Amino acid sequence: MTTGRTVAHYEFKEVLGTGAFSEVRLAENQKNPGVFVAIKCIRKKFLSNSQSTGDATKEALSRKEALENEIEVLRRLQHPNIVQLIEVLEDDECYYLVMELVTGGELFDRIVQKGSYTERDASSLIKQVLLATEYMHSRGVVHRDLKPENLLYYSQEEDSKIMISDFGLSQIETNETHMATACGTPGYVAPEVLCVQDGKTTYGKEVDCWAIGVIAYILLCGYPPFYDENDHELFRQIRQAEYEFDSPYWDNISDSAKDFIRHLMEKDPKKRYSCMQALQHPWIASNTALDRDLHPFVSEQLRKNFIAVQRWKKAYNATAVVHILRRLQLNKDSNSGKRRGQSSSPTHIHLQADIWRPEGYRDKKVNSLPHLDLFNYTTDSSHKRIQQQSNSVKDADTKRQRNLSN
């Protein structure tokens, strides 16, 4: 797929990101010049292979079901804090998911760039995530992969809203369906997700509330609540909900914020706050979030723990969007009036959604971990990421051990 190619009334521009089976393209709406979208292009040849047998066919089927599921999920969701699916197209080569374009960049990048950052800022961010997630849950959708990388700013405006993206692991929850797949991103998965290997345990929308608690924790200190160089130890910490508010890093954080996090990062999903309960907590609903500037410490920790690590190849590079749009604006006059070749005529597609049961393959080419089997997640790259995350909190760990020995 080359720059300048058109699909329906969309003209392809630069590549925003690539994955093993797809790429995301910036595209301009030719019916409304100057209006841009993000188009996820999924090659059909990776979704079905009639000559394959065994695991290859099974994996291809899983990819097709995953695509159908993602489309069905996105069509259910219309919320100001959720990236919207505009339409779905296809031609002989690809399926095209035409998505709303967000241009404000990633959450952590924006925090680091700010001149100041307070608990109130964090509370406002989490409130938006809670509102969107509560809406998702009311529509029967469980995201299953909420994490900071999937929280994007809508625009470059100072007061831009936050958008939830990447519904590749989302599931539609009904009375007849029970989720029992260990999937997600290490560090953000809930304890009950790590207990499904017994074949009896299932989980529900409470896993998203746990993940929001983890995100809130990171937003207030800049490092993750769970960390270890060994995967099994990391998962043990999560299963036991073994985290602390380390001194001195949490000394200036309000008790209300800590109480809020405790209610979301509750080991027992039956006792864990729902999104609605979290929205009613004083740290969100009242004025208990402090206005003390946290920027110097939090931004330093975010740089160490997340921003440098996230500069791997991504399926969607939100940071690059801003630079690409600026360059396109500068070149607009020289490129005006140029028309490129038309591809085979696309048509709208209507995919029948099925229940998605990932087969456990891992896409090693992208930072996100779709279809991740957490119990087999012992690759070198996982240790590298966990070690990167743990480096900045070793001081806190050392201090905690010293306090215990005294």
C-alpha positions in Angstrom: 0.0 0.0 0.0 1.7 3.1 -1.2 1.3 6.8 -0.4 -1.2 8.4 -2.7 -3.3 5.3 -3.2 -7.0 5.9 -2.7 -9.6 3.6 -1.0 -13.1 4.9 -1.5 -12.8 8.6 -0.9 -9.7 8.3 1.4 -6.2 9.1 0.1 -3.4 7.3 1.9 -0.6 9.4 3.4 2.2 8.3 5.7 2.4 5.1 7.7 1.6 5.7 11.3 2.7 2.2 12.5 3.0 -1.4 11.5 2.2 -4.8 13.0 2.8 -8.4 11.9 -0.5 -8.6 9.9 -1.5 -5.0 9.5 -0.5 -1.4 9.2 -2.1 1.9 10.2 -2.1 4.7 7.6 -2.9 8.4 7.9 -5.4 9.2 5.2 -7.2 12.3 4.0 -10.9 12.4 3.3 -11.2 13.6 -0.3 -14.8 14.6 0.2 -13.7 17.0 3.0 -10.1 18.1 2.2 -8.0 18.7 5.2 -9.9 16.2 7.3 -7.7 13.2 8.3 -8.5 9.8 9.6 -6.4 6.8 10.7 -7.0 3.6 8.6 -6.1 0.2 10.0 -5.3 -2.0 6.9 -5.5 -5.8 7.5 -4.4 -8.0 4.7 -6.8 -10.7 3.9 -4.1 -13.3 3.1 -3.2 -13.3 6.8 -6.8 -14.0 7.9 -7.4 -17.2 5.9 -5.2 -19.8 4.2 -7.1 -22.7 2.7 -4.0 -24.7 2.1 -2.8 -24.5 5.7 -3.5 -27.3 8.2 -3.3 -27.7 11.9 -2.1 -24.8 14.0 -1.6 -22.5 11.0 -5.3 -22.7 10.1 -6.3 -22.4 13.7 -4.3 -19.2 14.1 -5.7 -17.7 10.9 -9.2 -18.5 12.1 -8.4 -16.8 15.4 -7.2 -13.7 13.6 -10.5 -13.5 11.6 -12.6 -14.0 14.7 -10.5 -11.3 16.4 -11.1 -8.9 13.6 -14.9 -9.6 13.7 -14.9 -9.2 17.4 -13.1 -5.9 17.3 -15.5 -4.5 14.7 -18.5 -5.6 16.6 -17.1 -4.0 19.8 -16.3 -0.7 18.1 -19.8 -0.5 16.5 -21.3 -0.8 20.0 -19.4 2.2 21.3 -20.2 5.9 20.8 -18.6 7.9 23.5 -16.7 11.2 23.6 -13.7 9.5 25.3 -13.5 6.5 23.0 -11.8 6.5 19.6 -14.6 6.0 17.1 -14.9 3.6 14.3 -16.2 5.6 11.3 -16.7 2.9 8.8 -15.4 -0.5 7.5 -14.3 -1.0 3.9 -12.8 -3.8 1.9 -11.3 -4.5 -1.5 -9.6 -7.6 -2.9 -6.5 -7.2 -0.8 -7.5 -5.8 2.6 -10.1 -4.9 5.1 -10.0 -1.2 6.2 -11.0 0.0 9.6 -11.5 3.8 9.2 -10.9 5.3 12.6 -11.2 8.7 14.2 -7.8 10.4 14.2 -6.4 11.6 17.5 -3.6 14.1 17.4 -2.7 15.0 20.9 -0.1 12.3 21.6 0.3 9.8 24.4 -0.5 10.3 28.0 2.9 10.0 29.5 4.6 12.2 26.8 2.1 14.9 27.5 2.6 14.8 31.3 6.4 15.1 30.9 6.0 18.1 28.5 3.7 19.9 31.0 5.2 22.7 33.1 3.2 21.5 36.2 1.3 18.4 37.2 -0.8 17.8 40.3 -3.1 15.2 41.9 -6.0 17.2 40.6 -4.7 16.7 37.0 -4.4 13.0 37.7 -7.9 12.9 39.2 -9.3 14.6 36.1 -7.6 12.1 33.8 -8.9 9.1 35.8 -12.4 10.5 35.9 -12.5 10.6 32.1 -11.3 7.0 31.9 -13.8 5.9 34.4 -16.7 7.6 32.6 -15.7 5.9 29.3 -15.2 2.5 31.0 -18.5 2.7 32.8 -20.2 3.4 29.4 -18.3 0.4 27.9 -19.5 -1.8 30.7 -23.1 -0.6 30.3 -22.8 -1.7 26.7 -21.5 -5.1 27.6 -17.9 -4.5 26.6 -14.9 -5.4 28.7 -11.7 -3.8 27.4 -9.2 -6.2 29.0 -6.1 -4.2 28.1 -6.5 -0.8 29.7 -3.0 0.7 30.1 -1.4 4.2 29.7 -0.2 3.4 26.1 -3.9 3.1 25.1 -4.8 6.5 26.5 -4.3 9.2 23.9 -5.0 12.9 23.9 -7.6 14.0 21.4 -5.8 17.2 20.3 -2.9 19.4 21.1 -5.1 21.8 23.1 -4.1 22.3 26.7 -7.5 21.1 27.9 -7.8 18.2 25.5 -9.8 15.2 26.5 -8.4 11.7 26.9 -9.4 9.0 24.5 -9.4 5.2 25.0 -8.0 3.2 22.1 -7.0 -0.3 21.0 -9.9 -2.7 21.5 -8.1 -5.7 20.0 -8.5 -7.7 23.2 -11.9 -6.5 24.1 -14.7 -8.9 24.8 -18.5 -8.7 24.7 -19.8 -10.0 28.0 -23.2 -11.6 28.2 -25.1 -13.9 30.6 -24.1 -16.8 28.4 -20.4 -15.9 28.0 -17.7 -16.2 30.6 -14.2 -14.9 30.0 -11.5 -17.4 30.9 -8.5 -16.4 28.7 -5.4 -15.2 30.3 -4.7 -12.1 28.2 -3.5 -8.6 28.6 -0.3 -6.8 29.4 1.9 -7.8 32.3 1.7 -5.3 35.1 -1.9 -4.3 34.5 -3.7 -7.7 34.6 -6.0 -8.3 37.6 -5.3 -11.2 40.0 -8.2 -13.2 38.8 -6.9 -13.2 35.2 -3.8 -15.0 36.5 -5.9 -17.7 38.1 -7.8 -19.0 35.1 -5.4 -21.9 34.4 -7.4 -24.1 36.7 -10.1 -24.4 34.0 -12.8 -23.3 36.5 -12.1 -19.6 37.2 -13.6 -16.9 35.1 -13.5 -13.2 35.3 -15.5 -10.1 34.3 -15.6 -6.4 33.9 -13.9 -6.0 37.3 -10.5 -6.5 35.5 -10.8 -3.1 33.9 -11.4 -1.4 37.3 -8.2 -3.1 38.6 -6.3 -1.7 35.6 -7.6 1.8 36.2 -6.3 1.5 39.7 -2.8 0.6 38.4 -2.9 3.5 36.0 -3.9 5.9 38.8 -1.0 4.5 40.9 1.5 5.2 38.1 0.1 8.7 37.4 0.9 9.7 41.0 4.4 8.4 41.3 5.7 7.6 37.8 6.6 3.9 38.5 4.5 0.7 38.5 3.1 -0.9 41.6 4.3 -4.4 40.6 7.8 -5.0 39.4 10.3 -7.9 39.3 12.9 -9.2 36.9 11.3 -12.6 37.1 7.9 -13.1 35.5 6.7 -15.7 38.0 7.5 -13.4 40.9 5.8 -10.5 39.2 2.6 -12.5 38.7 2.8 -13.7 42.4 2.9 -10.1 43.5 -0.2 -9.4 41.4 -2.1 -12.4 42.6 -1.5 -11.4 46.2 -2.1 -7.7 45.5 1.3 -7.0 47.0 2.0 -3.4 46.5 2.9 -0.4 48.8 2.9 3.3 48.9 6.6 3.7 49.3 8.1 6.5 51.4 9.3 9.1 50.5 7.7 8.9 47.1 4.1 8.8 48.4 4.6 11.1 51.4 3.1 14.1 49.6 0.2 12.2 48.1 -3.2 12.6 49.8 -4.7 9.8 51.9 -7.8 10.2 49.7 -5.8 9.2 46.6 -4.4 6.2 48.3 -7.8 5.1 49.5 -9.1 5.4 46.0 -6.4 3.2 44.7 -6.9 0.6 47.4 -10.5 0.2 46.5 -9.7 -0.4 42.8 -6.6 -2.5 43.4 -8.6 -4.8 45.7 -7.6 -8.5 45.3 -11.2 -9.8 45.6 -13.2 -8.7 42.5 -16.4 -8.9 44.5 -15.1 -6.2 46.9 -13.4 -4.1 44.2 -15.0 -0.8 43.3 -17.0 -0.7 40.2 -16.5 2.3 37.8 -19.7 3.9 39.2 -18.5 3.5 42.8 -15.1 4.9 41.8 -16.8 7.9 40.2 -18.5 8.6 43.6 -15.2 8.5 45.6 -14.2 11.8 47.1 -10.9 11.9 45.2 -13.0 12.0 42.0 -16.3 13.6 43.0 -15.1 16.0 45.7 -12.2 18.3 46.2 -9.8 16.0 48.1 -7.2 15.8 45.3 -4.3 18.0 46.3 -3.0 20.9 44.1 0.7 20.3 45.0 3.0 20.2 42.0 4.2 16.6 41.4 5.8 17.3 38.0 9.6 17.2 38.8 9.5 13.7 40.4 6.7 12.1 38.3 8.1 13.3 35.0 11.6 12.0 35.9 10.2 8.6 36.8 8.0 8.4 33.7 11.1 9.1 31.5 13.0 6.3 33.2 10.3 3.7 33.4 8.0 4.1 30.4 8.9 6.7 27.8 12.3 5.3 26.9 10.9 1.7 26.9 8.0 2.6 24.7 10.1 3.8 21.8 9.9 0.3 20.4 8.1 -0.3 17.1 4.4 0.2 17.7 1.2 -0.8 15.8 0.2 2.9 16.1 2.6 5.7 16.9 0.5 8.5 18.3 3.5 10.8 18.8 4.4 10.7 15.1 0.9 11.8 14.0 1.5 15.4 15.1 4.7 15.7 13.2 3.3 14.1 10.1 0.3 16.4 10.1 2.5 19.5 10.4 4.6 18.3 7.5 1.6 17.7 5.4 0.3 21.2 6.1 3.6 22.7 5.0 3.5 20.7 1.8 -0.2 21.2 1.1 0.2 23.9 -1.5 2.8 21.9 -3.5 0.7 18.7 -3.4 -2.7 20.3 -4.1 -4.5 19.1 -7.2 -2.5 15.9 -7.6 -4.6 12.8 -8.0 -3.3 9.3 -7.7 -4.5 6.0 -9.1 -7.7 4.4 -7.9 -7.6 0.9 -6.4 -10.2 -1.8 -6.9 -13.6 -0.4 -5.8 -14.2 -1.0 -2.1 -17.4 -2.0 -0.5 -18.9 -1.8 2.9 -18.6 -5.1 4.8 -20.8 -6.6 7.5 -18.9 -9.2 9.6 -20.8 -11.5 11.9 -19.3 -11.4 15.3 -18.4 -14.6 17.2 -17.0 -15.1 20.6 -13.2 -14.5 20.4 -11.0 -17.2 21.9 -7.4 -16.2 21.3 -5.1 -19.1 20.6 -2.1 -17.7 22.5 0.2 -16.6 19.7 2.4 -13.5 20.4 3.1 -10.8 17.8 6.8 -10.2 18.5 7.0 -7.3 16.2 5.0 -4.8 18.2 5.1 -3.4 21.7 1.5 -4.4 22.5 0.8 -8.1 23.3 -2.3 -9.2 21.5 -3.5 -12.8 22.3 -1.0 -13.0 25.1 -0.8 -16.3 27.0 0.4 -15.0 30.3 1.4 -18.4 31.6 3.9 -18.9 28.7 5.2 -15.3 28.8 8.8 -15.9 29.6 10.7 -14.3 26.7 13.8 -12.3 26.8 11.9 -9.1 25.8 9.6 -9.5 28.8 12.5 -9.6 31.2 14.0 -6.6 29.5 10.8 -4.5 29.9 10.3 -5.6 33.5 13.9 -4.9 34.3 13.5 -1.4 32.8 10.4 -0.8 34.9 12.1 -2.0 38.1 15.3 0.0 37.8 13.7 3.3 39.0 11.9 1.7 42.0 14.9 -0.2 43.4 15.7 2.7 45.6 12.2 2.4 47.1 12.5 -1.3 47.4 15.9 -1.0 49.2 14.5 1.6 51.6 11.5 -0.6 52.3 13.8 -3.6 53.1 15.9 -1.4 55.3 12.9 -0.2 57.3 11.7 -3.8 57.7 15.1 -4.8 59.2 15.2 -1.9 61.7 
